[in-house]
Amino acid sequence: MSKRDDVLTTGFGKPVDDDQNSMTAGPKGPVLMQDVHLLEKLGHFDRERTPERVVHAKGAGAHGYFEVTADVTKYTKADFLSTVGKKTEVFARFSTVGGEKGSADAERDPRGFAIKFYTQEGNYDMTGNNTPVFFIRDPLKFPDFIHTQKRNPRTNLKDPDMFWDFLSLTPESVHQVMVLFSDRGTPADFRHMNGYSSHTYVWSNAAGEQFYVQYHFKTEQGIKNFTAAEADAMKAADADHATRDLFEAIERGEYPEWRLEMQIMPVAEADNYRFDVFDITKVWPHADYPPMTIGRMVLDRNPDNYFAEVEQSAFNPSNFVPGIGPSADKMLQARLFSYHDTLLHRLGSNYHLLPVNAPKNAPMSSYQRDGHMRFDDNGGAGPNYWPNSLDGAGPDPSAGDPGMPVTGETGRTPYPHPNDDFVQPGALYRDVMSDKDRDHLVGNITGHLKNAQERIRLRQCAVFYKVDPDLGMRIAQGVGVDVATVERLVAMSSDERAAATVK
């Protein structure tokens, strides 16, 4: 039988049954290593560009410290959080996400917010953004999503059709889209923006009790954003303004500071919570779980060499310490593989030995040997295997954290929680934004969306209409599509809308 050329396959020709849902152990996860389609997709994506970062290519960084300001030992046994007043060295990197290294700092784009804690139990990395949510909730969609934010493979130009085609077919993205196209999408600089873990993590205390947590780094400098006009003017005046601002502020002794607020939820409460705690397109409303301030981060030293300390810095969300671990968030689960994989590609098999990445305050004893750029003694004459009877380092059972229960059949399933992707963005539009904010949001969206094809404009306007009819109608009018047609599309399913707008 001849093979159909309209069937999606792996790189080796195996037909793909589902390209929207990663394979998990039951509907709640975690993601399985046997999902070879996901691993192939992420592995290829990580190697598409070299040596520049695939995402977060342009950034700035600085050294500093984190100080504990509240007792959290009833929530976590992490040593660097064990004592009020304890300080831990950190290195932080801020970045734009979609642009190349030569792109402007004022582009409309999420901002990366990554921190490396040099703890006495090894390095702990938090890789977040300046927004608390993200565009997608399943990692199988990530390479495709980033492709749409990059350049058209034929023209090598940014393409509004690619950008909005994907988003209009992925309604879960609308929460982050609204944040991105508000003035929060163009922070004035890196010092005047917040940082969020976005993902849910697990904290474990000494008694083995577990809590789901989310991190919120709130700027003490105050929030400052550009309007679209101000951002455009800054792009023309100084493409490196945020990089310059961070460096010069620290040189002047104006050390930027962020307070760390945590949302903490007992694990037992997650199953009956009104939102899926593993869905990165959702937030936990503060009224449900009020953030508590537990510490502060201060950046007080600039790098001596940009390449050595900023460009070669490698942040990996799989770098945990005892008392902190991953949740079953599908996006996070895939990032535990993908970040390390892409760092091996970009910096080499021994990237962890580079001074900015090596653990400063904890010994490193592993049996990993050889590889490109091995510039220490490579383990000397010691053994390169375990178990051994040659006094080599061995495991410490006390370093482990309690396990999480896993049940269910393997398969590709969407998030099991009732997913209403329009409740939170609707509340953002109606209850959080001011009239001025709403005007800017509509203007920013229409200015970009108007460049897409009509069928894509119609489909995306239907998504915004489901967020709030006022928003949908204003954008439809702004991009010149028929409101009645938009209202007709709103009543359709996502698949029906896609079919109805195909020409």
C-alpha positions as CSV (number, residue, x, y, z in Angstrom):
1,M,0.0,0.0,0.0
2,S,1.4,3.4,-0.9
3,K,2.0,5.8,1.9
4,R,-0.1,8.9,2.1
5,D,2.0,12.1,1.9
6,D,-0.5,14.1,4.0
7,V,0.2,12.0,7.2
8,L,2.6,13.5,9.8
9,T,5.5,11.2,10.6
10,T,8.6,11.1,12.7
11,G,11.9,11.7,11.1
12,F,12.1,8.0,10.3
13,G,8.7,7.8,8.7
14,K,6.6,6.4,11.5
15,P,3.1,7.9,11.4
16,V,2.3,10.3,14.3
17,D,-1.0,9.7,16.1
18,D,-1.2,12.9,18.1
19,D,0.9,16.1,17.8
20,Q,-0.8,18.1,20.5
21,N,-0.5,16.0,23.7
22,S,2.6,14.5,25.1
23,M,2.5,10.8,26.3
24,T,1.9,10.7,30.1
25,A,1.3,8.2,32.9
26,G,-2.4,8.9,33.1
27,P,-4.1,12.2,32.4
28,K,-2.2,14.1,35.1
29,G,1.3,12.9,34.1
30,P,4.2,12.9,34.4
31,V,5.6,12.8,30.8
32,L,7.1,9.5,29.8
33,M,10.6,9.0,28.4
34,Q,9.1,6.5,25.9
35,D,7.5,9.4,24.0
36,V,10.0,9.1,21.2
37,H,8.1,11.7,19.1
38,L,8.5,14.3,21.8
39,L,12.1,13.5,22.4
40,E,12.9,13.6,18.6
41,K,11.0,16.9,18.2
42,L,12.7,18.6,21.1
43,G,16.1,17.1,20.3
44,H,16.0,18.4,16.7
45,F,14.6,21.8,17.9
46,D,17.5,22.2,20.3
47,R,20.0,21.8,17.5
48,E,18.4,24.1,14.9
49,R,20.7,27.0,15.5
50,T,24.3,27.2,16.6
51,P,26.0,28.6,18.6
52,E,23.4,31.2,19.4
53,R,20.7,30.3,21.9
54,V,17.5,29.1,20.1
55,V,15.5,31.3,22.5
56,H,16.7,34.0,24.9
57,A,19.6,34.8,22.5
58,K,20.1,38.4,23.6
59,G,20.6,39.1,27.3
60,A,22.4,40.8,30.1
61,G,23.5,39.5,33.5
62,A,24.9,40.4,36.9
63,H,26.1,38.8,40.1
64,G,24.6,39.4,43.5
65,Y,23.1,37.6,46.5
66,F,19.8,36.2,47.8
67,E,18.9,36.8,51.4
68,V,16.3,34.9,53.4
69,T,13.9,37.2,55.3
70,A,11.3,34.8,56.6
71,D,11.2,31.3,58.1
72,V,10.0,28.8,55.6
73,T,11.4,25.6,57.2
74,K,7.9,24.3,57.7
75,Y,7.6,24.2,53.9
76,T,11.1,23.2,52.6
77,K,14.3,21.6,53.9
78,A,16.4,23.4,51.3
79,D,19.5,24.5,53.1
80,F,19.9,27.9,51.4
81,L,16.4,28.8,52.8
82,S,17.0,27.3,56.2
83,T,17.8,30.4,58.3
84,V,16.5,34.0,58.3
85,G,19.4,36.3,57.2
86,K,21.3,33.6,55.3
87,K,22.8,34.8,52.1
88,T,23.6,32.8,48.9
89,E,25.5,34.0,45.9
90,V,23.5,34.3,42.7
91,F,24.0,35.1,39.1
92,A,21.0,36.4,37.2
93,R,20.4,36.8,33.4
94,F,17.6,38.8,31.8
95,S,16.8,38.4,28.1
96,T,14.4,38.9,25.3
97,V,13.0,35.6,24.0
98,G,12.3,35.5,20.3
99,G,14.8,37.8,18.8
100,E,18.4,37.2,17.6
101,K,21.5,38.5,19.5
102,G,21.3,41.7,17.4
103,S,17.7,42.4,18.1
104,A,16.5,45.4,20.1
105,D,16.0,45.3,23.8
106,A,12.7,47.2,23.4
107,E,11.0,44.6,21.2
108,R,7.5,43.4,22.1
109,D,8.5,40.0,23.6
110,P,8.4,38.2,26.9
111,R,11.6,38.7,29.0
112,G,13.6,35.8,30.4
113,F,14.3,36.0,34.2
114,A,16.8,33.3,35.2
115,I,18.7,32.9,38.5
116,K,21.4,30.6,39.5
117,F,21.8,30.1,43.2
118,Y,25.3,28.8,44.3
119,T,24.1,26.9,47.3
120,Q,26.0,24.7,49.7
121,E,24.1,21.7,48.4
122,G,24.9,22.4,44.8
123,N,23.5,24.9,42.2
124,Y,19.8,25.6,42.0
125,D,18.5,27.2,38.9
126,M,15.2,29.0,38.4
127,T,14.3,29.7,34.8
128,G,11.4,32.0,34.5
129,N,9.9,35.0,32.6
130,N,8.6,38.4,33.4
131,T,5.0,37.0,32.9
132,P,3.3,34.5,35.2
133,V,1.8,32.5,32.3
134,F,2.9,31.1,29.0
135,F,1.4,30.5,25.5
136,I,1.0,26.7,25.6
137,R,0.7,24.0,28.2
138,D,2.1,20.9,26.3
139,P,5.8,20.7,25.2
140,L,4.9,18.9,22.0
141,K,3.7,22.3,20.7
142,F,6.8,24.2,21.8
143,P,9.1,23.9,18.7
144,D,6.1,24.8,16.4
145,F,5.2,27.8,18.6
146,I,8.8,29.1,18.5
147,H,9.0,28.6,14.8
148,T,6.0,30.9,14.3
149,Q,7.8,33.6,16.4
150,K,11.0,33.4,14.3
151,R,11.4,34.1,10.6
152,N,9.6,32.7,7.5
153,P,11.7,29.9,6.1
154,R,11.3,31.2,2.6
155,T,11.5,35.0,3.0
156,N,13.6,35.1,6.2
157,L,11.2,37.8,7.4
158,K,9.0,38.0,10.5
159,D,5.6,36.8,9.4
160,P,2.3,37.9,10.9
161,D,0.5,35.1,9.2
162,M,2.7,32.5,10.9
163,F,2.4,34.3,14.2
164,W,-1.4,34.6,14.3
165,D,-2.2,31.4,12.4
166,F,-0.7,29.3,15.2
167,L,-2.2,31.5,18.0
168,S,-5.6,31.6,16.5
169,L,-5.6,27.7,16.4
170,T,-4.3,27.5,20.0
171,P,-6.9,29.3,22.2
172,E,-5.0,28.4,25.4
173,S,-2.5,31.1,24.3
174,V,-4.9,34.0,24.7
175,H,-4.0,34.8,28.3
176,Q,-0.3,35.3,27.5
177,V,-1.1,37.0,24.2
178,M,-3.1,39.6,26.2
179,V,-0.2,40.1,28.6
180,L,2.2,40.4,25.7
181,F,0.2,43.0,23.8
182,S,-0.4,45.1,26.9
183,D,2.3,47.5,27.9
184,R,3.8,44.7,30.0
185,G,5.0,43.3,26.7
186,T,7.5,46.2,26.4
187,P,9.2,46.6,29.8
188,A,11.1,49.9,30.1
189,D,14.2,47.9,31.2
190,F,15.3,44.8,33.1
191,R,15.4,46.5,36.5
192,H,11.8,47.7,36.4
193,M,10.0,44.3,35.8
194,N,9.0,41.3,37.8
195,G,10.1,37.7,37.4
196,Y,8.0,34.6,37.8
197,S,8.7,30.9,37.9
198,S,5.5,30.4,35.9
199,H,5.7,26.6,36.5
200,T,4.5,24.9,39.7
201,Y,7.3,23.3,41.8
202,V,7.3,21.0,44.8
203,W,8.7,22.0,48.1
204,S,9.3,19.2,50.7
205,N,10.1,19.8,54.4
206,A,12.1,17.7,56.8
207,A,9.1,15.7,57.9
208,G,8.3,14.7,54.3
209,E,5.3,17.0,53.8
210,Q,4.9,18.4,50.3
211,F,3.7,21.7,49.0
212,Y,3.1,23.1,45.5
213,V,4.7,26.5,45.1
214,Q,5.1,29.3,42.6
215,Y,7.8,32.0,42.7
216,H,7.2,35.7,42.2
217,F,10.2,38.1,42.2
218,K,8.8,41.6,42.6
219,T,10.9,44.6,41.6
220,E,11.6,47.0,44.4
221,Q,12.4,49.7,41.7
222,G,8.7,49.7,40.7
223,I,7.1,48.6,37.4
224,K,7.9,50.7,34.3
225,N,6.7,49.9,30.9
226,F,6.9,51.5,27.5
227,T,3.9,52.3,25.3
228,A,4.2,51.0,21.8
229,A,5.3,54.5,20.6
230,E,7.9,54.8,23.3
231,A,9.2,51.3,22.5
232,D,9.5,52.1,18.8
233,A,11.3,55.3,19.6
234,M,13.8,53.5,21.9
235,K,14.5,50.8,19.3
236,A,15.6,53.6,16.9
237,A,17.5,55.5,19.6
238,D,19.3,52.6,21.4
239,A,18.9,49.0,20.5
240,D,20.8,48.0,23.7
241,H,19.1,50.3,26.2
242,A,18.1,47.7,28.8
243,T,21.6,46.0,28.7
244,R,23.2,49.5,29.1
245,D,20.8,50.5,31.9
246,L,21.5,47.4,34.0
247,F,25.3,47.7,33.7
248,E,25.4,51.4,34.3
249,A,23.1,51.3,37.3
250,I,25.2,48.7,39.0
251,E,28.4,50.6,38.2
252,R,26.8,53.7,39.8
253,G,26.1,51.7,43.0
254,E,22.3,51.7,42.4
255,Y,21.9,48.0,43.0
256,P,18.6,46.6,41.7
257,E,16.6,44.5,44.2
258,W,13.7,42.1,44.0
259,R,11.7,40.7,46.9
260,L,10.7,37.0,46.6
261,E,7.0,36.2,47.2
262,M,5.8,32.6,47.3
263,Q,2.4,31.2,46.6
264,I,2.2,27.9,48.6
265,M,-0.5,25.3,48.3
266,P,-0.6,22.0,50.3
267,V,-0.4,19.2,47.8
268,A,-3.7,17.7,49.0
269,E,-5.6,20.8,47.9
270,A,-4.6,20.6,44.3
271,D,-7.0,17.9,43.1
272,N,-10.1,19.9,44.0
273,Y,-8.7,23.4,43.1
274,R,-10.8,25.3,40.5
275,F,-7.8,25.6,38.1
276,D,-5.3,22.9,37.1
277,V,-2.1,23.8,39.1
278,F,0.1,22.3,36.4
279,D,-1.4,24.4,33.6
280,I,1.1,27.1,32.8
281,T,-1.5,29.1,30.9
282,K,-3.2,29.8,34.3
283,V,-2.4,31.7,37.5
284,W,-3.4,31.0,41.0
285,P,-5.5,34.0,42.0
286,H,-3.9,35.8,44.9
287,A,-7.2,35.8,46.8
288,D,-6.9,32.0,46.9
289,Y,-3.3,31.7,47.8
290,P,-1.9,35.1,49.0
291,P,1.8,35.5,48.2
292,M,4.1,35.6,51.2
293,T,7.4,37.5,51.2
294,I,10.3,35.2,52.1
295,G,13.5,36.8,50.8
296,R,15.2,39.4,48.5
297,M,17.6,39.3,45.6
298,V,20.2,42.1,45.2
299,L,22.5,42.4,42.1
300,D,25.6,44.3,43.1
301,R,28.4,43.3,40.7
302,N,28.8,43.4,36.9
303,P,30.5,40.7,35.0
304,D,34.2,41.2,34.2
305,N,33.8,39.6,30.8
306,Y,30.5,39.3,29.0
307,F,31.2,36.1,27.0
308,A,32.7,34.2,29.9
309,E,30.0,35.1,32.4
310,V,26.8,36.0,30.5
311,E,27.1,34.3,27.1
312,Q,28.4,31.1,28.6
313,S,26.0,31.1,31.6
314,A,23.8,28.0,31.4
315,F,20.6,27.8,33.3
316,N,19.0,24.4,33.7
317,P,15.6,23.8,35.5
318,S,16.7,20.3,36.3
319,N,19.3,21.7,38.7
320,F,17.5,21.2,42.1
321,V,18.6,20.9,45.7
322,P,17.1,18.7,48.4
323,G,13.7,20.1,49.4
324,I,12.9,21.5,46.0
325,G,11.7,19.4,43.0
326,P,9.6,19.3,39.9
327,S,5.8,18.9,39.6
328,A,4.0,17.0,36.9
329,D,3.6,20.1,34.8
330,K,4.1,18.8,31.3
331,M,6.0,21.8,30.1
332,L,8.4,21.6,33.0
333,Q,8.8,17.9,32.7
334,A,10.0,18.4,29.1
335,R,12.2,21.3,30.0
336,L,14.1,19.1,32.5
337,F,15.3,17.2,29.4
338,S,15.5,20.0,26.8
339,Y,17.6,22.6,28.6
340,H,20.4,20.2,29.5
341,D,20.2,18.7,26.0
342,T,20.5,22.1,24.3
343,L,23.3,23.2,26.6
344,L,25.3,20.1,25.7
345,H,24.9,21.1,22.1
346,R,25.6,24.8,22.5
347,L,28.4,24.7,25.0
348,G,29.7,21.1,25.1
349,S,29.6,18.1,27.3
350,N,31.5,19.8,30.1
351,Y,29.6,23.1,30.2
352,H,29.0,22.5,33.9
353,L,32.8,23.0,34.5
354,L,32.8,26.6,33.2
355,P,33.4,29.0,36.1
356,V,30.0,30.7,35.9
357,N,28.2,27.4,35.9
358,A,30.3,25.3,38.3
359,P,29.1,24.9,41.9
360,K,31.0,27.5,43.9
361,N,29.9,26.5,47.4
362,A,29.6,22.8,47.1
363,P,32.1,20.0,46.1
364,M,31.4,18.4,42.7
365,S,32.0,14.6,42.7
366,S,30.7,12.7,39.8
367,Y,31.9,9.8,37.5
368,Q,31.3,11.8,34.3
369,R,34.7,11.8,32.5
370,D,36.3,13.0,29.2
371,G,34.5,14.9,26.5
372,H,35.3,18.1,24.7
373,M,36.9,21.0,26.6
374,R,37.6,19.0,29.8
375,F,39.9,21.5,31.4
376,D,40.2,20.2,35.0
377,D,42.1,17.0,36.1
378,N,39.3,14.8,34.7
379,G,39.0,12.9,38.0
380,G,42.7,12.2,38.1
381,A,43.6,8.6,38.9
382,G,40.3,8.0,40.7
383,P,37.6,5.5,39.5
384,N,35.1,6.4,36.8
385,Y,32.4,4.0,37.9
386,W,30.1,3.2,40.9
387,P,29.9,1.0,42.9
388,N,33.6,0.8,43.7
389,S,35.8,-0.1,46.7
390,L,38.3,2.6,46.1
391,D,36.9,5.3,48.4
392,G,35.0,6.9,45.6
393,A,32.0,9.2,46.3
394,G,28.7,7.4,46.8
395,P,25.0,8.3,47.0
396,D,23.5,9.9,50.1
397,P,20.0,8.5,50.7
398,S,19.1,11.5,52.9
399,A,19.4,13.8,49.9
400,G,16.3,12.4,48.3
401,D,12.8,14.0,48.5
402,P,9.5,12.1,49.0
403,G,8.1,10.6,45.8
404,M,4.8,11.7,44.2
405,P,2.1,9.1,43.4
406,V,1.7,8.2,39.7
407,T,-1.3,6.3,38.3
408,G,-3.1,5.8,35.0
409,E,-2.7,4.3,31.6
410,T,-0.1,5.6,29.1
411,G,-1.4,7.7,26.3
412,R,-1.6,11.2,24.8
413,T,-4.3,13.1,26.7
414,P,-5.1,16.8,27.1
415,Y,-5.1,18.3,30.6
416,P,-8.0,16.6,32.5
417,H,-9.1,19.7,34.4
418,P,-12.1,21.5,32.8
419,N,-10.2,23.9,30.7
420,D,-11.9,27.3,30.2
421,D,-9.1,29.3,28.6
422,F,-11.1,32.5,28.6
423,V,-12.0,33.0,32.3
424,Q,-8.7,34.4,33.5
425,P,-8.0,36.6,30.4
426,G,-11.6,37.8,30.6
427,A,-11.0,38.9,34.2
428,L,-7.7,40.5,33.3
429,Y,-9.5,42.6,30.6
430,R,-12.6,43.6,32.6
431,D,-11.4,43.7,36.2
432,V,-7.6,44.4,36.2
433,M,-7.0,46.6,33.2
434,S,-7.9,50.3,33.3
435,D,-9.6,52.1,30.4
436,K,-6.1,53.3,29.3
437,D,-4.7,49.7,29.5
438,R,-7.6,48.4,27.4
439,D,-7.1,51.1,24.8
440,H,-3.4,50.3,24.5
441,L,-4.1,46.5,24.4
442,V,-6.6,47.0,21.5
443,G,-4.2,49.3,19.7
444,N,-1.2,47.1,20.1
445,I,-3.1,44.0,18.9
446,T,-4.7,45.6,15.9
447,G,-1.4,47.2,14.8
448,H,0.1,43.7,14.5
449,L,-2.9,41.5,13.6
450,K,-4.0,43.8,10.7
451,N,-1.0,42.5,8.7
452,A,-2.3,38.9,8.7
453,Q,-4.6,37.3,6.1
454,E,-8.4,38.0,6.6
455,R,-9.2,34.4,7.4
456,I,-6.6,34.4,10.2
457,R,-7.8,37.8,11.5
458,L,-11.4,36.5,11.7
459,R,-10.3,33.4,13.6
460,Q,-8.2,35.4,16.1
461,C,-11.0,37.9,16.6
462,A,-13.3,35.0,17.5
463,V,-10.8,34.0,20.2
464,F,-10.7,37.5,21.6
465,Y,-14.5,37.7,21.4
466,K,-14.7,34.6,23.7
467,V,-12.5,36.4,26.2
468,D,-14.9,39.4,26.2
469,P,-17.3,40.5,23.5
470,D,-16.2,44.1,23.8
471,L,-12.6,43.1,23.2
472,G,-13.5,41.0,20.2
473,M,-15.7,43.6,18.6
474,R,-13.1,46.4,19.1
475,I,-10.3,44.4,17.6
476,A,-12.5,43.2,14.7
477,Q,-13.4,46.7,13.9
478,G,-9.7,47.7,14.2
479,V,-8.5,45.1,11.7
480,G,-11.4,45.5,9.3
481,V,-13.3,42.2,9.5
482,D,-17.0,41.7,9.7
483,V,-18.2,41.5,13.3
484,A,-21.2,39.3,12.3
485,T,-18.9,36.7,10.8
486,V,-16.8,36.8,14.0
487,E,-19.9,36.2,16.1
488,R,-20.8,33.2,13.9
489,L,-17.3,31.7,14.3
490,V,-17.5,32.1,18.1
491,A,-20.2,29.5,18.3
492,M,-18.0,26.9,16.5
493,S,-15.4,24.6,18.0
494,S,-11.7,25.2,17.3
495,D,-11.7,22.6,14.6
496,E,-14.8,24.0,13.0
497,R,-13.4,27.5,13.1
498,A,-10.2,26.3,11.4
499,A,-12.2,24.6,8.6
500,A,-14.6,27.5,8.1
501,T,-11.8,30.0,7.6
502,V,-9.6,27.9,5.3
503,K,-9.5,29.3,1.7
